[in-house]
Amino acid sequence: MVKNKQVALYLQGLQQQYPAAFKRNYLLYSQLKTKGILDELKELLPWVLAAMIFVSLSMSIGYAIENYFPTMSEFRAHGIAVVSIMLFFMLIVPIVLKQIKHSSISLYQSLKNTPFKLAIVIILQLLNIAFLQSTFVQSVLFFFAISFGFVRFYKENLFRDQSQSVEYYQLQQLRRVCFWAYKQTLKSRLKLRLSSTQSATYQTIKTQLEREADLYVQLLKYEHAYCKQIKHIDVDSYIDEML
């Protein structure tokens, strides 16, 4: 079992060796970490934020569309506004998933199908606008879109009852370094492609890439081991432990 002090020392060593990994290297997910499933009141915070941001934004866009197209019905105008928010989620989600894929193995496994879920929601909303024209169906679809496109990325739950805030912070720091190491490998691969195999710097860059790739794999494994220690990896393991 990896202890908090061990993780703290590990992170301290990484910060001394790779200070750039801890500067201007932000992750767009898991801003809020909670225990279990709906076990804390702060689980509602992402939904409050979503209502303040996306629901109000969709209403504003809907009213703007009504003003620009007076002949368009109110339902269709607000329906198009909802679709625009959904399409925004579809653009942002792959970027966030790329960060997750290269910084947290277990979390990526649980969220990797999000774009497909969002695509289904968007198609259903378009069908609703064209044929059904139901405000209730639109509200339900918008709820799912916000859940898939915002809440599930902003909030990460299933942490164990004994988990602490310091562990959440350490986990996020590990993920930051993981993603930084991945970006370093991309830069080195690009330099390697642009360098001639006969040049003096080619072997130097190749050796550097190997070191960075080893660091990246090591960090991913360390994050995964620590994540399994302080968090239920999936809903099934959470339910099994509760039973």
N, C-alpha and C positions, 0 to 999 in steps of 0.2 A: 504494500500500500504506500502510495506517495503522500507524504505529509506536507502540511502547509509550509513548514520551514524549509523543506527540501525544494519545493516549488519556488519559494521566495528567493532562495540562494541561486537556483537555476536561472531565474529571471534576472537577478542581479548580475550574474556572470554574462548573460546575453546582452544586457544593456551596456556593460562595460566594453564588450567585444564588438557589438553592433549597435551603436547609439542611434544610427539613422533609422533603425527599425521601430523606434519608439517616438519618432517625430513625424508629424503630418502624415500619419499612416492610420486612417480612420476606417472602421468597419461600419457598414450600413445596416447591420442587423443586431438582434439580441441586446437592445438598449435596456430592456427590463427583463429581469430573471425572477421567476417565481417557483414556489414549491408545488409539487403535485399537479392536479388538474382542477382549476378553479378553487384552490384552497385559500386564496388570499384576496382581500378586497382590492388590492392594487391591480388585480387581473382586469378590472374594469377601466383602468386608466387608458389603455390603447383605444378602447371603444369611445371613450369621451373625446380623446384627441381626434379620432377618425370622424366623429360627428361634427366637431368644431371645424375641421379642415375640409373634408371631402363632401359631406352632406351640404354644408353651407356653400361650398364652391360649385357643386352641381346645380344648386338652386340659382346661384348668380348667373351661371352659364345659360341655364334654361331661360331665365328672364331676358338675358341679352339676345338669345336666339329669337324669342318672341318679338322683341322690339325690331330686330333687323328683318324678320320675315313675318309680317302681321297676318298673312294668310295661313300660316302654319298653326295647327292645333296646339293647345297647351300641353297635352300629353306627349305629342310627338317631339315638341321642343325640349321638354324636360327628359324625355327618353334619350334623345341624342346627347344631351348634356351628361347623362349617366354613362352612355357608351364612351364618351370622350374620356371620362375618368377611368373607365375600365381599360381603354387603350393605353392610357398613361401608365397604369399598373403593368400592362403587358410589355411596355418598353423598359421599365425600371427593373422588373423582376429578374430578367436574365443577368443584369449587371450585379445585382445582389447575390444571386445564386452562384455567380462566378467566384465572388469573394468567399462564400460559404464552402464551395467545392474544394477550394485550396487552403482552407483554414480549419475545417471541422468535418471529419468524415461522417460521424453519426448524424449530425444535424442535416447535412446534405442529403443523406439517404431518406430522411423524413420529409424533405421539402422539394426534392428534385422534380416531382411531377406537377408542381404548381402552375407552370405555363400552360399545360394541357387542361388543367381545371379552369383556369381563367379563360382559355379559348372557348371551352364549352359554355361558360357563363355568358361570354360576349355573343356567341351564336344564338343562344336562347333569348338574350335581350333583343337582338335584331329581329328575331322571329316574333317576339312579343310586340315590338313597335309596328311591324308590318301587318300582323294578323290579329293577335289576341287583344292587344291594347289594354292590358290589365295593370292598374296601378299597384295592386297587391303583389302580382308576380314580379313587377319591376322592383318593388321594395325588397322582396326576398332575394332576387338576383343581385341587387346592389349590396345587400348584407354579405352575401357570399364573396362578392368581388373584393369588398373591403377586408374581409377575413383572410382571403388568399393573398391579396396584394399588399396588405399593410400590417394587419394585426399579427399574423403568424411570423412575420419577420421582425417586427418591433419587439414582440414579447417571446421569450423562450421559457417554457414551463417544464414540468416533470423533474425538477431538482429534488433531491432527497430531503427529508424532514430535518436531518442534522446538518445540512449544508449551511454555510455562512456567507455573509457579504464579501469577506476577504477572498473566499474561494471563487466567487463570481468574478471579482476583479482580476484575480490571477488567471482564470480561464480565458477571459477576454484579452489579457495581455499576451498569453500564449498564442491565441488566434491571430493577433496583430502581427506577431513575429513570423508566424507561419505564412501569412499572406505576403509579407515583405520578402521573405526568402523565395517564395514563388516568383515574385516580380523580378528579383535579382537574376533568377535562372533565365527568365525571358530576355532580359537585357543582354546577358552573356551569350545566349543562343543567337541573338541578332548580330552581336559583334562578331561571333564566330562565322556566321554566314557571309558577312561583309569582308572578312579577312581572307587573304590568300593562304592556301595550305602551305605555301612555300615561305611565308613571311615569318619573321622572328617572333612576332607577337601571337601567332596562331596557337602554339603549344601552351603559352602562358594563359591565354583565354580559356583554352580547353581544360587545363588543370583547375582554373578558377571555377569553371562551370561544374566540374565534378565535385568540388568542395561545396559549392552552393546547393547542388542537387542532394548531396548527402545530408547537409544541414536541414534542407526542406523535408526530406523523408523522416529524419530523426524527430523534427518538431511535430510533424503530423502524428507520428506514433505516440509521442509524449502527450500531446493534446488529447488524443483519443483515450489513452489510458487514464488520464486525469478526469476527463469528462465522464467515463464510465464509473469512476469512483464517487463523484459527487452528484450524479444525475442518472435517472432512469433513461436508458437509451431509446426505448419506445413505450407506447401505451401498454402493450402486452406485459412487459416486465413490471411496469408500475402496478397494473391490476393484480398480477401474480403475487407481488409483495404485500399488497393490501389485503389479499385473501389469506 
